[in-house]
Amino acid sequence: MSEIENRKPRHIKNNPKIMKAWAVYDWANSVYSLVITSTIFPIYYSILTTAYEKKEYVQETHQWIDVPVRHMIKIFGREYQPDAVYGYSLTISFFIVVLLSPFLSSLADTIGNKKSFLQFFCYLGATSCMGLAMFTGMHNVFLGLLFSITASVGFWGSLVFYNSFLPDIATPDRQDALSAKGYVYGYLGSVVLVVLCLLLIQVFAKGAAQQLLFTRISFLLTGAWWFGFSQYTFRYLPQFGDVKDKLPKDLVLLNYKNIFKRHEEQGGFFEVLKDNMSFYKDIAKESFHELYKVGNELFKDRNLKFFLSSFFFYSVGMQTIFLMATLFGKSEINLAQDKLIGTLLVIQIEAIIGAVIFSRLSKRIGNKNVITIAVALWIVACLWAYFLNKENPTVEYQFYGVAAVVGLVMGGLQAMSRSTYSKLLPENSMENTTFFSFYDVLEKIAIILGTFIFATLIEQFNNMRYAALSMTIFFAAGLVLIRFLKVKPIKNKETL
């Protein structure tokens, strides 16, 4: 692809076809969030890591209930709760993304191919989802955790590049609506696939063994869905970046086809490889330096400083609860599988409504007030979750109440966070990938902190309620900080 083709084409912003192609990637990749992160895989993981169920008598309800007894997972001679190990595996995946995304986003900005990086992480995530089908029991639990990690890296790594397209393809007055549209597409697509998977598992499967088989087939379908629908995005989304004139010879390590060439005209293969290695080493140094510099630049702006600080704290709670919610319902409430999945589907539908409502509400009261309301509701949800007791006869309905609150604010807060940050950035910047890399790195550091705290508290207290309670501290900090954001008029008199 030539330099001219790589540079920003004309008539990109607010182009309906390009904006639709961008939003369709949410339709493609959000099946990972629902199938792998939220519903089917966590339940499958819980089933495979459960040794047996014992009966316990509940005095308050005068009923016997089934309580799962879990297989412990041994790592370096020490045994861990399987839910804690799952939490730690997510921590590892986000740590990898934090290390990779600054380097890769800097590289993408340098050579102008951030769409190619979006494709790479998309394909890594999609194939890893398919790989989860090979996870069949405790004998290969680490294989399942490995594919869970690489699927997470693929999903979150792709979002670094995906999110950075938002200010490139839409003007500030369109970014709230487009961001919300992406989340709506994502929630709709993921619900469609989960319903199809549930039909396979709950209706067509005959017996427990076939249910497990069809569950593994659902992982294959998830990867195929992600891979297939993303092709529409890759067809219409343009390449962006400030392409440099002096690039290494052939960029061998970025183009596997070139590895099999002799490169005689350029001094031979090893000379080209040496040139490439030096280039990537320089990019790695420059990328983390640039990330630090961008962080300093962003935090000099008063609004960005308070927004990013608030975003960090409430992301600790929001993303951690989103990642661990299913295991909470399974382990703490002992909710039946069909009821748990049904609840999560309702949350997805609510999230669609929430994204639309919050997007429209932002036009009336501004992004700052919308985010404030959402974070306050998250605090309510965390406190409510802490007081849930599986011995209470109404605990199931209370859990549905918590889920209703979470569903309403989840989509709205995610969409408003992305668009608020986008509107605060300098317009028409060629460094949007780097800016969003900082945003995503900040979010991943928040998730690393959140999942580590969550997993550690599970291991310490052998329940998730204290872990859920701890998240209120982070939401409270985010709530206070967002109030320091000053409402600022921008084009078309829209306010933040």
Secondary structure, DSSP 8 states (H G I E B T S, - for coil): --HHHHS--SS-TT-HHHHHHHHHHHHHHHHIIIIIIISHHHHHHHHHTEEEEEEEEETTTTEEEEEEEE--EEETTEEE-HHHHHHHHHHHHHHHHHHHHHHHHHHHHHHT-HHHHHHHHHHHHHHHHHHGGG--SGGGHHHHHHHHHHHHHHHHHHHHHHHHTHHHHS-HHHHHHHHHHHHHHHHHHHHHHHHHHHIIIIII--SHHHHHHHHHHHHHHHHHHHHHHHHHHHHHS-------S---STTGGG-HHHHTS--GGGT-HHHHHHHHHHHHHHHHHHHHHHHHHHHHHHHHSHHHHHHHHHHHHHHHHHHHHHHHHHHHHHHTS---HHHHHHHHHHHHHHHHHHHHHHHHHHHHH-HHHHHHHHHHHHHHHHHHHHT--TTSTTHHHHHHHHHHHHHHHHHHHHHHHHHHHHHHS-TT-TTHHHHHHHHHHHHHHHHHHHHHHHHHHHHHHSSSHHHHHHHHHHHHHHHHHHTT----B-GGG-B-
